[in-house]
Amino acid sequence: MNKKDIALIVATHKNYWMPSDEMYVPLHVGREGKSDLGYIGDNTGDNISAKNANYCELTGLYWAWKNLDADYLGLVHYRRHFTTKNARGTKEERVITKTELKPILKRTDVVLPTPRNYYIETNYSQYVHAHHAEDLDVTRKIVAEKYPEYLLAYDMSMKKAYGHRFNMFIMKRGKFNAYCEWLFDILFELEKRLDISAYNQNDLRVFGFVSERLLDVWINTNRIRYVDQPYIFMEKQNWLVKGTNFVKRKLGGKQN
């Protein structure tokens, strides 16, 4: 693939509507062993496609890191995209375009999705009520051993009630490389230490979930300039059900 100034992979595991803007690169994540969807597969070149069940969209992130050449690189999801404020109209009109993104990138090195606020939960307690405490506890040990200069930001982030989620971002190439090198070094070590043999199907996505909690740790430690950008869901969300399950986990523990 020829070098692009901006390349945003759109992680997908099925055929879906894709933006026509040339900066978007539809990518079939978890392509290894699956039928061809007609998109580029994350099982080409240097890849970890076979780990998709545990790494989710991160197999796409790894692929972009190792195989794409662009001045700015990023990741969005087939059902979740960056947008501009008060975007209206068709899907095509609501998804951010290269023309709209360029002036934003002129004033920052990183674009992140508007943070999610848990209000009644910390980042740590929210994760523990939904998944396994060991995931974050072992991660903390790895950070303390391999990257102790990040430990303060890790502990502070766990105590906050908000954070950037979804593994969505756009970064200048140098920042992108540095983040991926740091992130995957931690996750590959975590993979060695965690016993996930008894995890349910959702919790098996552990490394994707943990990485969502690591992004702010890296951003804050390195004092990275960033802009929070609105995002949109391409499908209707049942916020009543989501909210009810969130409260149930808070009051009664993890819901399987």
PyMOL commands that set and color helices and strands:
alter all, ss='L'
color gray80, all
select helices_A, chain A and resi 49-55+58-67+91-94+98-105+123-130+133-146+148-159+173-193+203-221+239-252
alter helices_A, ss='H'
color red, helices_A
select strands_A, chain A and resi 4-12+24-28+40-41+70-77+80-82+110-113+116-117+162-163+169-172+226-229+231-233
alter strands_A, ss='S'
color yellow, strands_A
deselect
rebuild
show_as cartoon
